[in-house]
């Protein structure tokens, strides 16, 4: 695995928010139109912004049985 030197550690909240948005978008039949029409922004507003999206993503992970924990990988930024 190769990681760009100096790359910042990903934010858990950003990943969880993405999980939430993708879980909601999977039901859309016209993905492009939904996005162009501001659907993603509406979902973010409904969830309560970035923190709300992250919390909704955490709940989605729990619903499907994915454990969520914060951890630091000691090899972060190392190129193998």
N, C-alpha and C positions, 0 to 999 in steps of 0.2 A: 504494500500500500504506500502511496506517495502523497504526502501532504505538503503544500507550499510552505516553505519556511516563513515564520512570522505570521502565519494566518491566525486570526483571532479565534478564540474558543466560541463555538456556536452558543447562542442563548437558548436555554431550555424553553423559555416562553415563546420564542419565535417558532420553534419546532412544534410545540403543542398547539399554537394558533393555526399552523399549517394543517395539522391533523384535523382540527375542527372544520376548517374551511373545506378541505378535501372530502370530509365525511358528508358535508352538506351538498357539495357540488356533484357528488356521484349520482344524485337523483335527477339532475338536470338533463333534459333531452337535447337541448340546443345550448351547449356549453359556451360557444363563442358569443352568441346573442346575450346570454345571461351576463357574461363578463362585460361586454360592450355596454349593456344597459345599466351598469352600475350595481349589479347583483352582489358582487363581492363586498363593495362598500356598505350595502344594506345589511349584509350578514354581520359585518364587523360592528355596525351600529347596534343591531339587535342584541349582540352578545355583550355590548358594553365596552367596545374599544379593544385595544390590544390585550389588556389584562383579562377582560371577559372572554376573549377568544382563547387565550391560553388556558383559562379555567375550564371552558367548554371542551377543549382538546383533552385536558386531563380526564374529564368525565367520560369522554368518548373512549379513551384508552382503557379506563376501568370497565366500561361496558363490554368491550371485546376481549378483556382479559390480559391486557398489556400492562406490565408493571412500570410505573414511572418513578424514577429516582434520579437525584442529582449526583453526579460522580465526575471526578476529574481523571482523565486518562493520562498517565505519566509520560506517554510517548507523544503527546500532542506537539505538533510542529516538527517532529522528526521525520526525515525522509529515509525510507528504507529501500 
